[in-house]
Amino acid sequence: MSEPRVLVISHGHPDFSLGGGEIAARSNWLELRRRGVESMFLARLAASTGHTGAAIAARSADGFEALFDIPPVNHFRHSQPRTRIVTEDFRELLERFRPTAVHFHHYVHLGLEFVREVRNYSRDVSIVMTLHEFLAICHAQGQMLKINGLLCSKATPLDCHLCYPDIPPQDFFMRELFIKSFLGLVDHFICPSAFLRDRYVAWGLPAEKMVVLENGQTSFRAVETTESGERANETRFVILGQLSRLKGTLVLLEALRLLPEKIRKLVRFEIYGSMQYADEAFKTELKKGLRGLEETVRLCGPYRPEDVADIIQSNGWVVVPSIWWENSPLVIQEAFAAGRPVICSNIGGMAEKVVNGVSGFHFRVNSPADLATRIEQCATAPEIWRRMCIAAPRPPTIEETVDQLLPFYAAKSSIVSETAVAIS
């Protein structure tokens, strides 16, 4: 049996597109490299360079980290219209690197045709795909929210048409068939939450192909959970991630307005994150929502991944107020790795990861009043904070995650074991 040779593909590089999926993909690759597994990381270049050179360019000196300059896709079907970049540029990479496994950490912005090209290249290559959210099921950016703001539990052509009246039901029916024709070629789906797995099984993916496995953390730090040295952390709260309506940023600000004045003066909130993808309407609402909260809330802007532990540990609670299901928010794992409890919406992967009353608190999704009640409870009960810090579970390390991934990276049968060639 040949040694595994793994091609890890991401929809973005964390140096240019800081998201949980991008970080998970590169961490996966770095751990394989640390172990001496021959592996390559291919990441979509978030913004096209506009040059007319090669579509794939080396990013590392040894050529085993590369950027893929990919044309825009059809986002309705997640289809790549430029056939040549799939059948020629990508195919050449496959023939030079000769992987035993290709691990897609996404297909968005890439195109599902890349999955089929791997199978066209070889029936022996194991195709692994991490499902980071629900884009295959839902055209509404994978958020599974109806246009009236209600959570959507099941996608049907008619329901989807009601959200998008300009798109006929039969188009949604054909969209589903198109996407499933490519996903049917995948050997193993990695699901960071049981909630996501169950949603995809209900949608029609085979349960036997689904593996629940969290994205591993790259580092952990010893956490002091006693009273010694703490700065009234039970009154300090932090939010990290993209600032947007779906992430619940406006719900949080409304909750702060509902707090009794004495509590609002007691608590301090730091909001870290980018508004890179926010529309002007949201920015206007955010500015309006911050008025009068200057002594309570501080906008801290974007942050670096290497600063996350310090940011979280300088606060007491991590708040995740998203109004959509979520899958397995990276920030929850980061909070637990830093020994901090989480206050989150009571739905989806958030509620699955946080045990209510043990490692944090749930509040009713999209309810500023219920969130305000939780904030007041947390800020006035230091013994609860200390107890929950101790109870915060240790998320899996990247080493543990890769241990479980390695069996999926073996070729399905004997494969020619010629030396792989990096991108030069």
Order of alpha helices (4+ residues) and beta strands (2+ residues): beta-alpha-beta-beta-beta-alpha-beta-alpha-beta-alpha-alpha-beta-alpha-beta-beta-alpha-alpha-beta-alpha-beta-alpha-beta-alpha-beta-alpha-beta-alpha-alpha-alpha
